[in-house]
Amino acid sequence: MRFHQVQVEAPWSARHGHTCVWHDGRFILAGGCEAEGTDPSSIRRDVWTSTDGARWSCLTDAAEWPERYLHQMLVFRGRLWMFGGMHRYRPDRVNLNDVWVSDDAESWQQITGAAPWPPRHVFSAVVHDDRMWVIAGAPDGMVYFNDVWSSQDGLHWTEHHCERPRFPVRKNPACVSFRGRLWIIGGNELVRPAVSQTVHDVWSSEDGADWRRETSAAAWSARDFPQVVVWRDRMWLFGGREDRPDGHVSDIWWSKDGITWHRSEHQTPWPVRHCGAMQVQGERLWLFGGCLSGQRDGHFNDMWQVRS
C-alpha cells in the first residue's frame, strides 16, 4: 500500500462533513462546514470539480440547494443525487430531508423538499440492488434512527420494515454494498436520550429488511465515523473516532466477510481526523479534507491518494 499527499492545501476551504464522488470522469466535491458549526456562515453550498484530484475549479459558490454538511451524495444511473444533512447548527438545529439531482453538478433540480424519511444528518446512503438507500442517522442528541429507506427516483421512497430485530439506533455508521449485501459497520449507538456509546458491530442484509448480525465485536476498536470502502474485492476500514478524549485513530483493517478483520501493517499517514470524504476511483483511493474535533485549527483541505 503506497500513500501520496497530492495537495497540502486545496483551493476549496478546509472543511468537514462535505461529500465527494467520481462522476463523468471527474471528482465532484460539495458542501461541508468550515468550523464546529456555530457560525451559519461557515456552512457551505459550493461545488468544486477536478479531473486529477490536484487541479480544482469552482463550478458555483452558491448552488440551488441550501447550504449543508453531514449530508450524502451518490451517483445513481449516471446522475448526481444529494440528500438531507444539517442546514443550521445554532441557534436552532435545522436538519433536511430534501432530495436534489443534477447531470452536470452545476444545475440542480429539487425532486422533493420533504422526503418521507425524517430530516437527519450523520446518516448513511449507498447504491445497492439498483436502488438508492438512506439508512440510520439522527436529528439531534436525543433521537437516533435505525430506519431503512430506498428509492429509484428520489421522490417515491419505500421503508423496509423488519420482523426480526435489526441493528440498534445509531448515527455516524459506515455503510457499503458488498457481495450483494448491504453492510452497516460501527457508529455511535444511543443508549438513552443524550447518552450514547461507540460500537464495533457489523450487520448485513440482502434486501434491507432482513438483517443479520455478523459480529457484535469486530477486531477493531469501537468507533464512530469509520471510513469504509470496497476496494480490491475487500471491505477496507480506515481510522475513525473512539469514545475517549483525543480518540481519533489511524489504523487500517480489511475483511472479505465482515466477520474476520485483518489489521494492515500500514497506518494512515495523514493527520488523524473524521468527517473527511473518501472515494474509490479505479485502482486508487482518495481522501479529501476532514476535521479533528475540539481543535481551533483542526480542519483540513488536504488530499491524499492510496495505491495498492
Backbone hydrogen bonds, N-H to C=O, Kabsch-Sander energy under -0.5 kcal/mol:
donor,donor_aa,acceptor,acceptor_aa,energy
2,R,307,R,-3.0
4,H,305,Q,-2.4
6,V,4,H,-0.8
6,V,303,M,-1.7
7,Q,303,M,-1.4
10,A,301,N,-2.4
15,R,300,F,-1.9
16,H,33,C,-2.1
17,G,275,C,-1.8
18,H,275,C,-0.6
19,T,30,A,-1.9
21,V,28,I,-2.1
23,H,21,V,-0.6
23,H,26,R,-3.2
26,R,23,H,-0.7
27,F,50,S,-3.7
28,I,21,V,-2.8
29,L,48,W,-2.6
30,A,19,T,-2.5
31,G,46,D,-2.0
32,G,68,R,-2.7
33,C,16,H,-2.6
34,E,42,S,-2.5
42,S,39,D,-2.2
43,I,40,P,-1.5
44,R,32,G,-3.2
47,V,60,T,-2.5
48,W,29,L,-2.9
49,T,57,S,-2.5
50,S,27,F,-1.5
56,W,54,A,-0.6
57,S,49,T,-2.2
59,L,47,V,-2.3
59,L,57,S,-0.6
60,T,47,V,-1.4
63,A,45,R,-2.6
68,R,44,R,-2.0
69,Y,86,M,-1.5
70,L,17,G,-2.2
71,H,17,G,-0.8
72,Q,83,F,-1.8
74,L,81,W,-2.5
76,F,74,L,-0.6
76,F,79,R,-2.4
79,R,76,F,-1.7
80,L,102,S,-3.0
81,W,74,L,-2.7
82,M,100,W,-2.5
83,F,72,Q,-2.7
84,G,98,D,-1.8
85,G,96,L,-0.7
85,G,120,R,-2.4
86,M,69,Y,-3.0
87,H,85,G,-0.5
87,H,94,V,-3.1
88,R,94,V,-1.5
94,V,88,R,-2.5
96,L,85,G,-2.6
96,L,120,R,-0.5
99,V,112,T,-2.5
100,W,82,M,-2.2
101,V,109,Q,-2.3
102,S,80,L,-2.1
103,D,107,S,-0.5
108,W,106,E,-0.5
109,Q,101,V,-2.8
111,I,99,V,-2.6
111,I,109,Q,-0.6
112,T,99,V,-1.4
115,A,97,N,-3.1
120,R,96,L,-1.8
121,H,138,A,-2.4
122,V,70,L,-1.0
124,S,135,I,-2.6
126,V,133,W,-1.4
128,H,126,V,-0.5
128,H,131,R,-2.5
131,R,128,H,-0.9
132,M,151,S,-3.2
133,W,126,V,-2.5
134,V,149,W,-2.2
135,I,124,S,-2.7
136,A,147,D,-2.1
137,G,145,F,-0.6
137,G,170,R,-2.3
138,A,121,H,-2.1
140,D,143,V,-0.9
145,F,137,G,-2.7
145,F,170,R,-0.5
149,W,134,V,-2.4
150,S,158,T,-1.9
151,S,132,M,-2.0
152,Q,156,H,-0.5
157,W,155,L,-0.6
158,T,150,S,-2.8
160,H,148,V,-2.8
160,H,158,T,-0.5
161,H,159,E,-0.9
170,R,145,F,-2.4
171,K,188,N,-2.2
172,N,122,V,-2.0
174,A,185,I,-2.4
176,V,183,W,-1.4
178,F,176,V,-0.5
178,F,181,R,-2.7
181,R,178,F,-1.2
182,L,205,S,-3.9
183,W,176,V,-2.4
184,I,203,W,-2.4
185,I,174,A,-2.6
186,G,201,D,-2.4
187,G,199,V,-0.6
187,G,223,R,-2.6
188,N,171,K,-3.1
189,E,187,G,-0.5
189,E,197,Q,-3.2
190,L,169,V,-1.1
191,V,189,E,-0.6
191,V,195,V,-2.4
192,R,195,V,-1.7
194,A,141,G,-1.8
195,V,192,R,-3.0
197,Q,189,E,-2.3
199,V,187,G,-2.1
199,V,223,R,-0.5
202,V,215,T,-2.5
203,W,184,I,-2.5
204,S,212,R,-2.4
205,S,182,L,-2.0
206,E,210,D,-0.6
211,W,209,A,-0.8
212,R,204,S,-3.0
214,E,202,V,-2.3
214,E,212,R,-0.8
215,T,202,V,-1.5
218,A,200,H,-3.2
223,R,199,V,-1.9
224,D,241,R,-2.3
225,F,172,N,-1.9
227,Q,238,F,-2.0
228,V,226,P,-0.8
229,V,236,W,-2.0
231,W,229,V,-0.6
231,W,234,R,-2.4
234,R,231,W,-0.7
235,M,255,S,-2.8
236,W,229,V,-3.0
236,W,234,R,-0.5
237,L,253,W,-2.9
238,F,227,Q,-3.1
239,G,237,L,-0.5
239,G,251,D,-2.9
240,G,249,V,-0.7
240,G,273,R,-0.5
241,R,224,D,-2.4
242,E,247,G,-2.9
244,R,242,E,-1.9
247,G,244,R,-1.1
249,V,240,G,-2.0
252,I,266,H,-0.5
253,W,237,L,-2.4
254,W,262,H,-2.1
255,S,235,M,-2.0
261,W,259,I,-0.6
262,H,254,W,-2.9
264,S,252,I,-2.9
268,T,250,S,-2.7
274,H,291,C,-2.3
277,A,288,F,-2.1
278,M,276,G,-0.5
279,Q,286,W,-2.3
281,Q,284,R,-3.0
284,R,281,Q,-1.6
285,L,306,V,-2.4
286,W,279,Q,-2.2
287,L,304,W,-2.2
288,F,277,A,-2.4
289,G,302,D,-2.3
290,G,15,R,-2.1
290,G,300,F,-0.9
291,C,274,H,-2.6
292,L,298,G,-2.5
293,S,291,C,-0.5
295,Q,292,L,-1.4
298,G,295,Q,-1.6
300,F,15,R,-0.5
300,F,290,G,-2.6
303,M,7,Q,-2.3
304,W,287,L,-2.0
305,Q,4,H,-2.9
306,V,285,L,-2.7
307,R,2,R,-2.9
308,S,283,E,-0.6
